[in-house]
């Protein structure tokens, strides 16, 4: 079966995010005073084939922990969708 996985990678809460702080500061200067925190991350799309969703999840866990995210500094979560036969 064909699947599409959308992976969101973020710095752990304990890690300083200077880029997020710069964006937050700029937003406050633009008049968005209610913005209290911004964290910058990345979103990655992975198209893959697997026998079933459980196998797809196993593969995605390996890909995320070994390549897409640095487990020392980052967390990840993903959502999997079965690709429709277009």
N, C-alpha and C positions, 0 to 999 in steps of 0.2 A: 504494500500500500504506500501511497505517496502522502507525505506530511509536510507541513510548514510549521516551523517553530520560531517564535518570536522571543528573543532573549533580552532581558533588561539587566544590565550590569551597573552597579553603583558602588561608590566607595563606602566602606563600613562607616557607621555613625561616629566611631572613635577616631577616624582619619580626617584631618583638616582638608577642606575642599576650597582652596583659594579661588578657583574659577567660579564656583557657586557663590562665594562671598562677594566677588567682584560684580557679578550679575545682580545680586540682591542689593548691593550698594547703589548701582546704577538705577535700578527700579525705584528705590526710595528717593533718589535725586529727581527722578521723573515724576514724582508725586504719588507713587504707589506705596504709601507709608505703612499699609497693612501687611506688606510682604515681610515676613519675619525670617524665613530661611529658604535658601535655594541650594539644591544638590544637583550637580551635573553628572550625567551618566551616559551610557551609550545603549542603543537598541540595535540588535543584530537579527537579520532574517536568515534562517537556515532551511533549505529545501532538502529533504532526504527521503529515502525509501527504507521501510522497515516492515517486518512481518506483521506487526500489530502495534498498538499504542504503547503497551508495556515495553516492548523492545525499543521503540522510538525514545521513550523516556530514559531508558538505560543508556542509550547512545548519547542523548543530549546531556545527561549528567556527566558522562566522561568528557565530552567535548567542552562543556562549560568549565569543569574543574581543572582540565589539563591545558586548555588553549585560550578560551574566551575571557576567563576571569582569573585574576591573581587571588587565590583564596586567603592569602595573608592580609591583603588590603581591601578586597572587594567582595561583595555578595552578588548573587545572581538569582533570578527567577525566570521562568519561561512559561509560555503557553503554547500548546500544540493544537493545530487544527488539521483535520484530514483534508487533503486537497481534493476538491471536487473534480470529477472527470469532465473537463471542458473540451 
